Amino acid sequence: MAYLASTLYLPYGGGHVGLTIPYPSLELKVEPLRGIEDPDGQIKASLQNPLGMEPLHSLVKRGSRVAIILEGLQVPGGYRRHVLNVLLSELHSAGVKRGSITIIVATGLYRKPSRKELTYMVGNEVFESYTVAVHDCEESRLLVKIGETPLGGPLDVNRWVAESDLVIVISKVFPWGALGGYNSSARTLALDLTSTETVSQYYDLNLVGNPACNGDPASNPLQKLFHETVRTIEETKGSPIFFVELVANINGHLLSAKAGSLKPVENALWTEADKQYVAHIRKRGKLLVVGVPSVTFLGESANSNIALLHAVTFALRNHRVSPVIHKGGLILTAAECISAKANPVEDEVLRALIKTGSIEDLAAKQEKLKNPALIRLYKDGVTLHPLHPIFSLYTSAFTLEHVEEILVIGCKSKLAAKELKITPLTKLEDALRRVEDHLGSDPVTITSPEYFTKGPIIQHVK
């Protein structure tokens, strides 16, 4: 049967590569909702009329020690500056002095921001006038054990979280795939403000590989564990944490902001986020064609097969009900994947994967991969923590089980390609030949060339 071919432009290098797909296709996309006219006004109103808590000014007094938690580079957008400006003004109006406020950037296992990046995050005036600290999951002096996680291991949290009179967490709600369905303040507290011993419990291979860890935050097992962790922190402190969360459209314009207690805040904002980020599609396909830019908030796919696999996994697992392609299907994308040597952490993990032969065997040797030299690079802000790419592979094990192959046009690196089910190809014709060998002559195709640039998107198959 002949179909009207569709031409897609996938990100590649500094530009795009055109692909003509001759199969019946369904496009996965969302349109930007209209942002609100007065974002600062809505943020201020949320602080003065919080959900499930007293107004912010009632929670502090002169001399109160306040810790403000910001998400690190892993969460894109300039929202931090806007919220901070309004929040700091409210705190000062309530009598809190600058010297009593500490701003902590929650980086978890991600690369620490540079001075320039920190200045962009918080604004130059705030950076120069306030104490701005960056979390370090390896620094014992910055960590306090306050109890146990819901998984039974030690719960080590950032010292400012444990010892401040009021903790305020600012976060942006948007699709986060396996690790909670939506990004959340609870995720930030559990994964990005704790020790490696604590965070490793949540990244357990069997836990993150659970198919229920998908784009539905209401049923995602990890999101539930994050919320239980928040309750433990609040009970140990003997005081509630004040959450400030917001939803933006796919262009970054504010749609809604809420503050207060975690559950009512997230119940309200998850509903708002669904309106922007959930795309309904009438049936599942056999082939997923997805665009992956050279750099996303998940990593540099231009230099890393792990980051590329993590990106396509993120797209595949951001679903409700079931993955958008059937088991045994294929994923087609374009990426340079020049060399993992640009990232020594990922290079070492890939070589360890080749040596062990499987992600399961790699997991058994996880502790041996905490190379002190690479941990020093993490502490100095040069690269990710050595555990990060390992945990990315754990999350991606679902993809390797679900798909037959990941076809990558333009991929130059073959390092661990077999273990990651990545097939490097030079021409579209070669990719289409493999598609038809595996799936037949007219596989239903789901396309999302702008998944990361005009998304991300949660797929809901009707």
C-alpha positions in Angstrom: 0.0 0.0 0.0 1.3 3.5 -0.9 1.3 6.3 1.7 2.0 9.9 1.4 5.6 10.2 2.6 6.3 12.7 5.3 9.6 14.6 5.6 10.9 15.2 9.1 13.8 17.4 10.2 15.7 15.9 13.1 18.3 17.8 15.1 21.8 16.8 14.2 25.1 18.5 15.1 24.5 22.3 14.9 21.6 21.9 12.4 19.1 19.4 11.1 19.0 16.4 8.9 16.0 15.7 6.7 14.4 12.3 6.7 11.6 11.2 4.4 9.5 8.5 6.1 7.3 6.5 3.7 5.1 4.9 6.3 1.7 5.7 7.8 2.5 8.1 10.6 1.0 9.8 13.6 2.6 12.9 14.9 3.2 13.3 18.6 3.1 17.0 19.5 1.5 19.6 21.7 0.8 23.3 21.1 1.9 26.0 23.6 -0.9 27.2 25.9 -1.1 30.9 26.5 1.0 32.1 29.4 -0.5 34.3 32.2 -0.1 38.1 31.9 1.4 38.8 35.4 3.7 36.0 36.4 5.3 37.9 39.3 1.8 38.7 40.6 0.7 35.1 40.5 3.9 34.0 42.3 3.4 36.6 45.0 -0.3 35.6 45.4 0.7 31.9 45.8 3.1 32.9 48.6 0.5 35.0 50.4 -2.3 32.4 50.0 -0.6 29.0 50.2 -2.4 25.7 50.0 -2.7 23.8 53.2 -0.3 26.1 55.2 -0.2 29.5 56.8 1.0 32.5 54.6 4.7 32.7 54.3 5.0 35.8 56.5 3.4 33.8 59.4 6.0 31.0 59.2 9.1 33.2 59.8 10.2 36.0 62.1 13.3 38.1 62.7 16.2 35.8 63.2 14.6 32.8 61.4 17.2 30.7 59.5 15.8 30.1 56.0 17.1 27.6 53.4 15.9 28.1 49.9 16.4 25.1 47.6 16.8 25.6 43.9 17.1 22.9 41.2 20.4 22.5 39.4 21.3 22.5 35.7 19.2 19.3 35.2 16.0 21.4 35.1 16.0 23.9 32.3 14.7 27.5 32.3 15.1 30.9 33.9 12.3 30.5 36.4 14.5 30.5 39.4 15.4 34.2 39.2 11.7 35.2 38.9 10.6 33.2 41.9 13.6 34.2 44.0 13.1 37.9 43.5 9.5 37.7 44.7 10.3 35.2 47.5 13.2 37.2 48.9 11.1 40.4 48.9 8.3 38.6 50.9 10.9 37.2 53.4 12.4 40.6 54.0 9.0 42.1 54.5 8.5 39.5 57.2 11.7 40.6 59.0 14.2 37.9 57.7 17.6 39.4 57.2 19.9 38.6 54.2 22.4 36.9 56.6 19.8 34.5 57.7 19.0 33.2 54.2 21.0 30.5 52.5 20.3 29.5 48.9 21.2 25.9 48.1 21.5 24.6 44.5 20.4 20.9 44.5 22.7 19.2 42.0 22.5 15.6 43.2 24.7 13.5 40.9 24.6 16.1 38.1 27.4 18.4 37.2 27.8 21.3 39.5 27.1 24.7 37.9 30.0 27.1 37.3 30.1 30.6 38.8 28.8 32.0 35.5 25.9 29.4 35.5 25.1 30.2 39.1 24.9 33.9 38.4 22.5 33.2 35.5 20.4 31.0 37.8 19.9 33.5 40.6 20.8 36.8 39.1 24.0 38.8 39.7 22.6 40.9 42.6 21.4 37.8 44.5 24.6 36.0 43.8 26.7 38.8 45.2 24.5 39.6 48.2 23.4 36.2 49.6 25.1 33.0 50.6 24.7 30.6 47.6 25.9 27.1 48.2 26.0 24.0 45.9 25.1 20.6 47.2 27.8 17.9 47.2 26.6 14.3 47.6 30.1 13.2 48.6 30.8 15.9 51.2 30.1 14.3 54.7 30.4 17.7 56.4 27.4 18.9 54.5 25.2 15.8 55.2 23.2 14.8 58.3 21.6 11.4 58.9 18.0 12.1 60.0 16.5 8.6 59.8 15.7 6.0 57.2 14.3 6.1 53.7 11.1 4.2 52.9 13.4 1.6 51.4 15.1 1.0 54.8 18.5 2.6 54.2 20.1 5.7 55.7 18.4 9.0 54.9 21.3 11.5 54.7 20.2 15.1 53.8 21.9 18.4 53.3 22.7 20.0 56.6 20.9 23.2 55.8 17.7 21.2 55.2 18.1 19.5 58.6 19.0 22.6 60.6 17.2 25.6 59.1 14.0 26.9 60.8 12.2 27.0 57.4 13.0 25.1 54.2 11.5 26.4 51.0 11.8 24.3 47.9 11.3 25.8 44.4 10.7 23.5 41.5 9.3 23.4 38.0 6.7 20.7 37.2 7.3 19.1 33.8 7.5 15.6 32.4 10.2 13.5 34.0 9.5 10.0 32.7 10.5 7.0 34.9 11.7 9.1 37.8 8.3 10.3 39.1 6.2 11.0 36.1 6.5 14.7 36.7 9.5 16.5 38.1 8.7 17.6 41.7 10.0 19.1 44.8 9.8 15.7 46.5 12.1 14.3 43.8 14.6 17.1 44.4 14.7 16.5 48.2 15.1 12.7 47.8 17.6 12.6 44.9 19.4 15.9 44.7 19.9 16.9 48.3 21.1 13.6 49.7 24.2 11.4 49.9 25.3 8.8 47.3 24.3 6.1 49.8 20.8 7.5 50.1 20.2 8.2 46.4 21.5 4.8 45.3 18.4 3.2 47.1 16.0 5.0 44.7 18.1 4.1 41.6 17.9 0.4 42.3 17.9 -1.5 39.0 14.7 -3.4 39.8 12.9 -0.3 41.1 13.7 2.1 38.2 13.2 -0.8 35.7 9.6 -1.3 36.9 7.2 -0.6 34.0 4.9 1.3 36.4 7.7 4.0 36.6 6.2 6.0 33.7 4.7 9.3 32.9 1.8 9.0 35.4 2.8 10.7 38.7 -0.3 9.5 40.5 0.7 5.8 40.1 4.5 6.1 39.7 6.1 4.0 42.5 9.1 6.4 42.7 6.9 9.5 43.1 5.2 7.7 46.0 8.6 7.0 47.6 9.7 10.6 47.2 6.6 11.8 49.0 7.2 9.3 51.8 10.7 10.7 52.1 9.4 14.3 52.4 7.1 13.1 55.3 10.1 11.6 57.1 12.1 14.8 56.7 9.2 17.0 58.0 8.5 14.6 60.9 12.1 14.6 61.9 12.4 18.4 61.7 9.1 18.9 63.5 8.0 21.5 61.0 6.5 21.5 57.5 8.5 22.3 54.4 7.2 25.2 52.2 6.9 24.2 48.6 6.8 26.6 45.7 6.1 25.0 42.3 5.2 26.3 38.9 4.1 25.1 35.5 5.3 26.8 32.3 4.2 26.2 28.7 6.6 24.6 26.2 8.0 28.1 25.4 8.8 28.8 29.0 5.9 31.2 29.8 4.3 30.7 33.2 0.9 29.0 33.3 0.4 28.6 37.0 2.2 28.9 40.4 1.2 27.4 43.7 2.8 27.3 47.1 2.2 25.6 50.4 2.0 21.9 51.5 3.3 19.4 49.0 0.2 17.3 48.2 -2.3 20.1 47.5 0.3 22.0 45.5 1.1 19.1 43.3 -2.5 17.9 42.9 -3.3 21.4 41.5 -0.2 21.7 39.3 -0.3 18.2 37.9 -3.7 19.0 36.6 -2.4 22.2 35.0 0.6 20.4 33.6 -1.5 17.7 32.0 -3.3 20.4 29.9 0.1 21.4 28.4 2.1 18.2 28.2 -0.2 15.3 27.6 -0.7 14.4 23.9 -3.5 11.9 23.1 -2.8 9.6 20.3 -5.3 7.1 18.8 -3.1 4.0 18.5 0.3 2.6 19.2 2.9 2.1 16.5 5.9 -0.1 15.7 8.4 2.6 14.9 9.2 5.7 16.9 11.1 8.5 15.1 12.3 11.0 17.7 14.5 14.1 17.5 17.4 14.4 20.0 19.4 17.6 20.0 23.1 17.5 20.6 22.6 18.8 24.1 19.5 18.3 26.2 18.9 18.6 30.0 19.7 14.9 30.1 23.2 15.2 28.7 25.3 15.6 25.5 24.1 13.1 23.0 26.6 14.4 20.5 29.4 12.8 22.6 27.8 10.0 24.4 25.9 6.8 23.5 24.7 6.7 27.1 23.2 10.2 27.0 21.5 9.3 23.6 20.0 6.1 25.1 18.9 8.1 28.1 17.2 10.6 25.9 15.2 8.1 23.8 14.4 6.2 27.1 13.0 9.5 28.5 10.8 9.8 25.4 9.6 6.2 25.5 8.8 6.1 29.2 7.0 9.4 29.3 3.7 7.6 28.7 0.3 6.9 30.4 -1.2 3.4 30.1 1.4 1.9 27.7 4.4 2.8 25.6 3.7 4.5 22.4 5.3 1.7 20.4 4.7 -2.1 20.8 7.3 -4.3 22.3 9.7 -5.4 19.7 9.4 -2.1 17.8 12.2 0.1 16.7 13.4 3.7 17.5 14.9 5.8 14.8 16.9 9.0 15.5 19.9 11.0 14.4 23.0 11.9 16.5 26.7 12.3 16.1 27.9 10.4 19.1 31.4 11.3 18.2 33.3 9.9 21.2 32.7 9.2 24.9 36.2 10.4 25.6 34.9 13.9 25.9 33.3 12.7 29.1 35.7 10.4 31.1 32.9 9.3 33.5 30.7 7.9 30.7 33.7 6.5 28.8 34.7 4.4 31.9 31.1 3.2 32.4 30.8 2.1 28.8 34.1 0.2 28.9 32.9 -1.5 32.1 29.7 -2.4 30.4 31.6 -4.1 27.6 33.7 -6.0 30.1 30.7 -7.2 32.2 28.4 -7.8 29.2 25.2 -6.7 30.7 23.6 -3.9 32.8 22.7 -6.5 35.5 26.3 -7.6 35.8 27.4 -4.0 35.8 25.0 -3.3 38.8 26.8 -6.0 40.8 30.0 -4.1 40.4 28.6 -0.6 41.0 30.7 0.2 44.0 33.9 -0.6 42.2 33.1 2.0 39.6 33.3 4.9 42.1 36.7 6.0 40.8 38.3 8.5 43.2 39.8 10.5 40.4 36.4 10.8 38.7 34.7 11.7 42.0 37.3 14.6 42.3 36.2 15.8 38.8 32.6 15.8 40.0 33.5 17.7 43.2 35.4 20.3 41.1 32.4 20.8 38.8 34.0 19.3 35.7 31.7 16.4 35.1 28.8 14.3 36.4 29.2 12.0 39.4 30.5 8.5 38.3 27.2 6.9 39.4 25.1 9.1 37.2 25.7 7.3 33.9 25.3 3.9 35.7 21.9 4.9 37.0 21.0 6.2 33.5 21.6 2.7 32.2 19.4 1.3 35.0 16.6 3.5 33.8 17.3 2.6 30.2 17.2 -1.2 30.9 13.4 -0.9 30.2 14.1 0.4 26.7 16.6 -2.3 25.9 14.0 -4.9 27.0 11.2 -3.2 25.0 12.7 -2.4 21.7 14.5 -4.5 19.1 17.0 -1.9 18.0 17.8 1.8 18.1 18.8 3.0 14.6 21.0 6.1 14.8 21.8 7.9 11.5 25.1 9.7 11.6 26.4 8.0 14.8 30.2 7.8 14.7 31.0 5.9 17.9 30.6 2.2 18.1 31.7 2.0 21.8 29.3 -0.4 23.6 26.8 0.0 20.7 26.0 -3.7 20.7 25.3 -3.7 24.5 23.1 -0.6 24.1 21.2 -1.9 21.0 22.4 1.1 19.1 23.0 0.5 15.3 25.1 3.3 13.8 24.1 4.0 10.2 25.2 6.5 7.6 22.2 6.7 5.3 18.4 6.8 5.7 18.1 4.1 3.1 20.0 1.7 5.3 17.7 2.5 8.2 14.5 2.0 6.2 15.9 -1.4 5.0 16.4 -2.5 8.6 12.9 -1.2 9.5 11.2 -3.2 6.8 13.3 -6.3 7.6 12.1 -6.2 11.2 8.6 -4.6 10.9 7.3 -5.2 7.4 6.7 -2.7 4.6 4.3 -0.3 6.2 4.8 -0.1 10.0 2.6 2.4 11.8 5.1 5.1 12.8 4.9 7.6 15.6 6.9 10.8 14.9 8.1 13.5 17.2 11.0 15.4 15.6 10.8 18.3 18.1 10.3 16.2 21.2 12.9 18.0 23.3 12.7 21.4 21.6 8.8 21.7 21.8 8.1 19.4 24.7 8.8 17.1 26.4 5.5 15.2 25.9 3.6 12.6 27.8 2.0 10.1 25.4 -1.5 8.9 26.2 -2.8 6.2 23.9 -6.6 6.3 23.7 
